[in-house]
Amino acid sequence: MALVTELEAMNKILSVTGDAPVSNVNSTYSQAVIARRILLEVSREHQARGYWFNEVDELLILKDSDGFINLPSTTIRVDVPRDNGYFVQRGLRIFNKRLNTYVFTIDMYVNIVTELPWNLLPQSFRQAMVAHASLRYNTEYFGSPETQQTILMDIGQKEQMLQKEDIDNRDLNMVQSTRANNIAFKSRR
């Protein structure tokens, strides 16, 4: 099975309301512009959760010549391990709350969640995002309860496949994995 392209995703979203398909992702047809906006919004929102494909643990970020720790422009969120909560993300920089400064004397390792463009997303995530975007599009521009029920069932199936793939790719071992322990006890922080 080939990966769902962004154009195919947009056309699937448009089909929810019976709109005609478009031949280009940059179409100026107003409903296509809306469908693409919703698709990209939904993708960004869901990528913020963090999955195996858009998380990097212990990424070394070098301080710049001014001592700033600048994060990549695709950063959604970041955590500095073993910082006792003193280092936080502010915009695309790391801030030291304890010393009230952006200036650091050392380079820093971070756990980072980044936003990936459509062409780098795995198939299971693409399918789930098409379903979520279809629901939002239907809700905002069509409102059919019957269509909504069908889409909700599709979302359930797609989310289940995505979660299974996420667990499989993380290769979690609840007994030995620090990562699994962090996930399990995330709500206790």
Summary of the structure (lengths in Angstrom):
residues: 189
radius of gyration: 19.9
end to end distance: 41.4
largest distance: 59.1
contacts: 506
relative contact order: 0.15
helix: 46%
strand: 16%
